[in-house]
Amino acid sequence: MPMVSKLAWDNPYYSFGEMKRLAPGIKGHLIDTGHKGVYIPTLFSEKQGNGTAGAYIDSLKEAYAQIRFPNVLSPILQGMLKRRGFYLKREYVPILKTHADVYVWRRK
């Protein structure tokens, strides 16, 4: 059995094989929480380096007033988020049921 983070063990958003198509070339999970905006706990680009992930993040900024990416482990994704005005914050993440480091963007 693969090693799985305790955060992911009981979390349906981290189930293997359960990612949804969010946009052409992008799979993952988007949870719309209304007043708290959207959480993106998983994001996967089917072909890396062609700009689809960046374009998807840009489209989210047009569609939502608040966007949150919890527990980002990829240095590439961290850089993409920072370049797009996301900032790192420690906060309680209801979908994970724990505190986590979250990249947050809010429309001004």
C-alpha positions as CSV (number, residue, x, y, z in Angstrom):
1,M,0.0,0.0,0.0
2,P,1.4,3.5,-0.9
3,M,2.3,5.9,1.8
4,V,-0.5,8.4,2.4
5,S,-0.6,11.5,4.4
6,K,-2.8,11.4,7.5
7,L,-4.5,14.5,6.1
8,A,-5.4,12.6,3.0
9,W,-6.4,9.2,4.6
10,D,-10.0,10.2,5.5
11,N,-10.4,12.9,2.8
12,P,-12.5,12.0,-0.2
13,Y,-10.8,14.7,-2.3
14,Y,-7.5,12.8,-2.2
15,S,-8.9,9.4,-3.3
16,F,-6.9,7.9,-6.0
17,G,-8.5,8.0,-9.4
18,E,-11.2,10.4,-8.3
19,M,-10.0,13.6,-10.0
20,K,-12.5,15.4,-12.2
21,R,-11.8,17.3,-15.4
22,L,-11.7,20.9,-14.4
23,A,-10.7,22.3,-17.8
24,P,-9.1,21.0,-21.0
25,G,-5.8,19.4,-19.9
26,I,-6.5,19.9,-16.2
27,K,-7.8,17.5,-13.6
28,G,-8.3,17.9,-9.9
29,H,-10.9,19.0,-7.4
30,L,-12.7,22.4,-7.0
31,I,-14.9,22.9,-3.9
32,D,-17.1,26.0,-4.0
33,T,-17.7,27.0,-0.4
34,G,-19.7,30.1,-1.1
35,H,-18.6,32.8,1.3
36,K,-15.1,31.3,1.6
37,G,-14.6,31.1,-2.2
38,V,-13.2,28.0,-3.8
39,Y,-10.7,25.5,-2.5
40,I,-8.5,23.6,-5.0
41,P,-7.0,20.7,-2.9
42,T,-5.7,18.8,-5.9
43,L,-4.6,20.1,-9.4
44,F,-3.0,18.0,-12.1
45,S,-1.9,19.1,-15.5
46,E,-2.0,16.3,-18.1
47,K,0.8,17.8,-20.0
48,Q,3.4,19.9,-18.1
49,G,5.0,23.0,-19.5
50,N,2.4,23.9,-22.1
51,G,0.7,26.7,-20.0
52,T,-2.6,25.0,-19.3
53,A,-2.3,25.1,-15.5
54,G,-1.4,28.8,-15.6
55,A,-4.3,29.6,-17.9
56,Y,-6.6,27.7,-15.7
57,I,-5.5,29.6,-12.6
58,D,-6.0,32.9,-14.5
59,S,-9.5,31.8,-15.4
60,L,-10.3,31.1,-11.8
61,K,-9.2,34.6,-10.9
62,E,-11.8,35.9,-13.3
63,A,-14.6,33.7,-12.0
64,Y,-14.1,33.8,-8.2
65,A,-13.5,36.5,-5.7
66,Q,-11.5,34.2,-3.4
67,I,-9.3,31.2,-4.3
68,R,-7.5,28.9,-1.9
69,F,-4.9,26.2,-2.7
70,P,-4.2,24.2,0.5
71,N,-1.0,22.2,1.1
72,V,0.8,22.9,-2.2
73,L,3.8,20.6,-2.3
74,S,5.0,21.3,-5.9
75,P,7.6,24.1,-6.1
76,I,6.5,24.7,-9.7
77,L,2.9,25.3,-8.6
78,Q,4.1,27.4,-5.6
79,G,6.0,29.7,-8.0
80,M,3.0,30.0,-10.4
81,L,0.7,31.0,-7.5
82,K,3.2,33.6,-6.1
83,R,3.7,35.1,-9.6
84,R,-0.1,35.5,-9.8
85,G,-0.5,37.3,-6.5
86,F,-1.3,34.5,-4.1
87,Y,0.1,34.7,-0.6
88,L,0.8,32.0,1.9
89,K,-1.3,31.9,5.1
90,R,-1.9,29.4,7.8
91,E,-5.6,28.8,8.4
92,Y,-8.2,26.2,9.2
93,V,-9.3,24.3,6.1
94,P,-12.8,22.8,6.6
95,I,-12.5,20.3,3.8
96,L,-9.3,18.9,5.3
97,K,-10.6,19.3,8.9
98,T,-7.2,20.7,10.1
99,H,-5.0,23.8,9.9
100,A,-2.8,24.0,6.8
101,D,-0.6,26.3,4.8
102,V,-2.8,27.8,2.2
103,Y,-2.0,29.9,-0.9
104,V,-4.8,32.6,-0.9
105,W,-5.9,35.1,-3.5
106,R,-8.6,37.7,-3.0
107,R,-10.0,40.0,-5.6
108,K,-9.4,43.6,-4.6
